[in-house]
């Protein structure tokens, strides 16, 4: 298949590489010349613009936030004006409200649109170990299923409404952020009693929560390994805000999300914006007098 790929940062690069490993052709675009240089070495063609990347059987986009997606796909006039058979698969974590706006704009332009957010960090993407949450027109999803198979280990189909993918992703990221906060508090408690946070978290994870997400973050938090980031702390703040916005729109209180938002702001104020989002654990340690 001929695949356009818009956004080849840490996640997008790993996903695009796996698409090419599966025998598909990729035409990539990114604002970063360095990112394009890396993906070119792997065999990707380089598009001259985001509009130039939009073509072939499908285009995959992996962009960091609503503002950049709006700049490209709505204000930037990337989408064909007179309809297209190319399926746009947006794997980014967008707000629920903006996902609805994007879906409506694609329908107006007669361009098939699928929201297909993913669960997994860059290292999991590299191992083709993503869970893909696909929502949109079932026929369009069926057409791009070989691409999902190339990128992930399982595709979860969530119905015809693209926003369903983003609701599930926002909810899932809220749960993971709560895990990180709990681990950070547990690690601080262990340290205050002169115990090794690595040992305590390892015992708890292997006894009670023996799943990959717990193992990964127990290692990062226990060893305070927050750089290089796999998922930026600033993106954690974004996701907490997305959860609060989604909850407010349907009058669902999310008190833990409010705590997480404030803790991410605390971490950013103390210079941790460029670290992994698991560095939220430093907030609990600092409040316990264990961090300078």
PLY file of the C-alpha trace (Angstrom):
ply
format ascii 1.0
element vertex 292
property float x
property float y
property float z
element edge 291
property int vertex1
property int vertex2
end_header
0.00 0.00 0.00
1.00 3.62 -0.55
0.98 5.42 2.80
1.52 9.06 3.63
2.81 9.75 7.15
2.52 13.18 8.79
4.52 13.54 12.00
7.57 11.29 12.39
8.70 12.16 15.90
9.51 9.47 18.46
6.19 7.65 18.10
5.54 8.35 14.44
9.02 7.27 13.39
8.67 3.88 15.06
5.23 3.37 13.53
6.37 4.38 10.04
9.36 2.05 10.26
7.11 -0.90 11.02
4.83 -0.01 8.13
7.83 -0.13 5.80
9.07 -3.39 7.35
5.71 -4.89 6.42
6.39 -4.05 2.76
4.34 -0.85 2.37
5.69 2.36 0.86
5.81 5.48 3.05
5.89 9.13 1.99
6.69 11.17 5.11
6.42 14.79 6.19
7.40 16.57 9.38
8.36 20.10 10.36
11.65 18.73 11.66
14.35 18.30 9.02
16.25 16.04 11.42
13.26 13.72 11.81
12.86 13.51 8.05
16.56 12.77 7.61
16.24 9.80 10.01
13.20 8.30 8.32
14.76 8.77 4.88
17.62 6.52 5.98
15.03 3.82 6.67
13.74 4.00 3.11
10.88 6.50 3.29
10.26 8.99 0.53
10.09 12.59 1.72
7.10 14.76 0.87
7.61 18.43 0.11
4.66 19.44 2.28
1.89 17.96 4.42
-0.44 18.34 1.43
2.06 16.43 -0.70
2.04 13.59 1.86
-1.73 13.35 1.68
-2.37 10.71 -0.96
-2.14 7.05 -1.80
-4.25 4.50 0.02
-4.08 6.19 3.39
-2.32 8.91 5.35
-1.38 8.38 9.00
-0.93 11.41 11.23
0.74 11.48 14.65
0.86 15.06 15.93
1.19 16.37 19.49
-1.88 18.55 20.08
-5.08 20.13 18.79
-3.40 23.40 17.80
-0.95 21.75 15.41
-3.67 19.52 13.96
-5.91 22.54 13.40
-3.06 24.45 11.78
-2.53 21.65 9.26
-5.84 19.96 8.59
-8.25 22.89 8.87
-6.41 26.22 8.60
-3.63 24.76 6.45
-6.00 23.36 3.83
-4.14 20.05 3.65
-7.24 18.02 2.85
-8.35 17.68 -0.78
-11.21 20.06 -1.59
-13.15 17.82 -3.98
-13.19 14.53 -2.10
-10.65 11.73 -1.90
-10.47 7.96 -1.57
-7.43 8.35 0.69
-8.33 7.38 4.25
-7.01 9.78 6.88
-6.07 7.81 10.01
-5.40 10.17 12.92
-3.51 8.36 15.67
-2.96 11.45 17.84
-4.56 12.06 21.22
-6.89 14.93 20.34
-9.58 16.42 22.53
-13.03 14.90 22.15
-14.45 18.24 21.00
-11.77 18.76 18.36
-12.15 15.17 17.14
-15.81 15.91 16.44
-14.82 19.08 14.60
-12.21 17.21 12.55
-14.66 14.45 11.65
-17.23 17.03 10.49
-14.62 18.85 8.41
-13.54 15.62 6.74
-17.17 14.79 5.97
-17.58 18.22 4.41
-14.52 17.60 2.23
-15.69 14.01 1.52
-12.48 12.50 2.90
-12.75 9.24 4.91
-11.66 9.84 8.50
-10.72 7.35 11.22
-9.61 8.15 14.72
-7.15 5.45 15.77
-5.43 6.48 18.98
-2.83 4.11 20.40
-1.78 2.81 23.79
1.98 2.41 24.08
5.27 4.26 24.44
7.87 4.72 21.66
9.76 1.57 22.65
6.51 -0.39 22.46
5.77 1.15 19.07
9.20 0.02 17.87
8.37 -3.53 18.97
5.00 -3.42 17.16
3.37 -3.77 20.54
0.73 -1.05 20.31
-2.96 -1.41 21.03
-4.90 0.54 18.40
-8.32 2.00 19.19
-10.06 2.46 15.83
-13.36 4.29 15.38
-15.06 5.50 12.22
-16.55 4.08 9.04
-16.17 0.27 9.24
-15.37 -0.05 5.52
-12.59 2.52 5.83
-11.20 0.70 8.87
-11.26 -2.57 6.94
-9.29 -0.96 4.11
-6.49 0.16 6.43
-6.46 -2.90 8.71
-3.21 -4.16 7.09
-1.57 -0.93 8.27
-2.89 -1.42 11.78
-1.54 -4.98 11.69
1.88 -3.59 10.70
1.91 -1.07 13.57
0.31 -2.90 16.49
-0.48 -6.17 18.19
-4.25 -5.66 18.46
-6.91 -3.42 16.93
-9.93 -2.59 19.07
-12.90 -1.44 16.97
-15.05 1.08 18.81
-17.90 1.78 16.41
-18.77 4.44 13.83
-18.14 7.62 15.86
-14.49 8.75 15.63
-14.75 10.45 19.01
-15.16 7.05 20.70
-11.46 6.37 20.11
-10.49 9.62 21.79
-12.85 9.14 24.74
-11.28 5.72 25.36
-7.74 7.10 25.00
-8.34 10.05 27.32
-9.91 7.71 29.87
-7.01 5.27 29.56
-4.36 7.96 29.92
-6.16 9.26 33.00
-5.89 5.79 34.52
-2.17 5.54 33.69
-1.52 9.00 35.15
-3.24 7.88 38.36
-0.92 4.85 38.42
2.11 7.14 38.15
0.87 9.34 40.98
0.23 6.30 43.19
3.68 4.89 42.45
5.29 8.25 43.17
3.57 8.48 46.53
4.45 4.87 47.36
8.10 5.47 46.43
8.21 8.57 48.64
6.77 6.58 51.55
9.41 3.87 51.09
12.23 6.42 50.96
11.00 8.17 54.10
11.35 4.86 55.95
14.88 4.35 54.57
13.73 1.57 52.25
14.66 1.16 48.59
11.82 2.39 46.33
13.10 0.01 43.64
12.70 -2.96 45.95
9.31 -1.93 47.31
7.82 -1.19 43.89
9.28 -4.39 42.47
7.66 -6.44 45.24
4.26 -4.78 44.79
4.28 -4.98 41.01
5.34 -8.62 40.88
2.94 -9.61 43.64
-0.17 -7.63 42.63
0.21 -5.76 39.32
2.34 -8.00 37.10
1.58 -6.28 33.77
3.87 -4.37 31.38
2.65 -0.85 32.17
3.33 -1.31 35.90
6.71 -2.94 35.30
7.86 -0.16 32.98
6.89 2.70 35.25
7.99 0.99 38.47
11.46 0.81 36.95
11.45 4.45 35.88
10.10 5.80 39.17
12.06 3.45 41.42
15.32 4.41 39.75
14.29 8.04 39.11
15.07 7.55 35.41
13.11 10.37 33.81
15.38 11.18 30.86
15.26 10.74 27.97
11.48 10.96 28.04
9.33 8.37 26.30
6.22 10.46 26.88
6.83 14.09 27.81
5.56 15.49 31.08
4.01 18.36 29.12
1.91 15.78 27.27
0.81 14.42 30.64
-0.47 17.89 31.52
-2.24 18.03 28.17
-3.94 14.71 28.81
-5.09 15.73 32.28
-6.63 18.84 30.75
-8.26 16.78 27.99
-9.87 14.54 30.62
-11.17 17.55 32.54
-12.56 19.15 29.38
-14.26 15.94 28.31
-15.75 15.48 31.76
-16.98 19.06 31.94
-18.73 18.74 28.57
-20.92 15.90 29.90
-21.02 17.04 33.58
-18.81 14.23 34.88
-16.62 15.30 37.82
-13.07 13.94 37.67
-11.44 14.97 40.96
-8.29 12.87 40.44
-7.74 14.57 37.08
-7.77 17.93 38.86
-5.10 16.72 41.28
-3.01 15.39 38.40
-3.26 18.68 36.51
-2.03 20.60 39.55
0.79 18.13 40.16
1.96 18.40 36.55
1.94 22.18 36.91
3.99 21.79 40.11
6.51 19.60 38.27
6.76 22.06 35.38
7.25 24.97 37.78
10.19 23.08 39.28
11.90 22.56 35.93
10.74 19.07 34.96
8.84 19.93 31.76
11.36 18.12 29.54
11.32 14.91 31.53
9.17 11.79 31.18
5.66 12.19 32.56
6.53 9.67 35.28
8.60 12.53 36.79
5.32 13.56 38.42
6.65 11.23 41.15
9.11 13.97 42.07
6.21 16.10 43.29
5.30 13.57 46.00
8.96 13.25 46.99
9.41 17.02 47.15
6.34 17.45 49.35
7.74 14.80 51.68
11.00 16.74 52.00
12.94 14.13 50.03
13.81 16.35 47.05
15.60 19.70 47.11
0 1
1 2
2 3
3 4
4 5
5 6
6 7
7 8
8 9
9 10
10 11
11 12
12 13
13 14
14 15
15 16
16 17
17 18
18 19
19 20
20 21
21 22
22 23
23 24
24 25
25 26
26 27
27 28
28 29
29 30
30 31
31 32
32 33
33 34
34 35
35 36
36 37
37 38
38 39
39 40
40 41
41 42
42 43
43 44
44 45
45 46
46 47
47 48
48 49
49 50
50 51
51 52
52 53
53 54
54 55
55 56
56 57
57 58
58 59
59 60
60 61
61 62
62 63
63 64
64 65
65 66
66 67
67 68
68 69
69 70
70 71
71 72
72 73
73 74
74 75
75 76
76 77
77 78
78 79
79 80
80 81
81 82
82 83
83 84
84 85
85 86
86 87
87 88
88 89
89 90
90 91
91 92
92 93
93 94
94 95
95 96
96 97
97 98
98 99
99 100
100 101
101 102
102 103
103 104
104 105
105 106
106 107
107 108
108 109
109 110
110 111
111 112
112 113
113 114
114 115
115 116
116 117
117 118
118 119
119 120
120 121
121 122
122 123
123 124
124 125
125 126
126 127
127 128
128 129
129 130
130 131
131 132
132 133
133 134
134 135
135 136
136 137
137 138
138 139
139 140
140 141
141 142
142 143
143 144
144 145
145 146
146 147
147 148
148 149
149 150
150 151
151 152
152 153
153 154
154 155
155 156
156 157
157 158
158 159
159 160
160 161
161 162
162 163
163 164
164 165
165 166
166 167
167 168
168 169
169 170
170 171
171 172
172 173
173 174
174 175
175 176
176 177
177 178
178 179
179 180
180 181
181 182
182 183
183 184
184 185
185 186
186 187
187 188
188 189
189 190
190 191
191 192
192 193
193 194
194 195
195 196
196 197
197 198
198 199
199 200
200 201
201 202
202 203
203 204
204 205
205 206
206 207
207 208
208 209
209 210
210 211
211 212
212 213
213 214
214 215
215 216
216 217
217 218
218 219
219 220
220 221
221 222
222 223
223 224
224 225
225 226
226 227
227 228
228 229
229 230
230 231
231 232
232 233
233 234
234 235
235 236
236 237
237 238
238 239
239 240
240 241
241 242
242 243
243 244
244 245
245 246
246 247
247 248
248 249
249 250
250 251
251 252
252 253
253 254
254 255
255 256
256 257
257 258
258 259
259 260
260 261
261 262
262 263
263 264
264 265
265 266
266 267
267 268
268 269
269 270
270 271
271 272
272 273
273 274
274 275
275 276
276 277
277 278
278 279
279 280
280 281
281 282
282 283
283 284
284 285
285 286
286 287
287 288
288 289
289 290
290 291
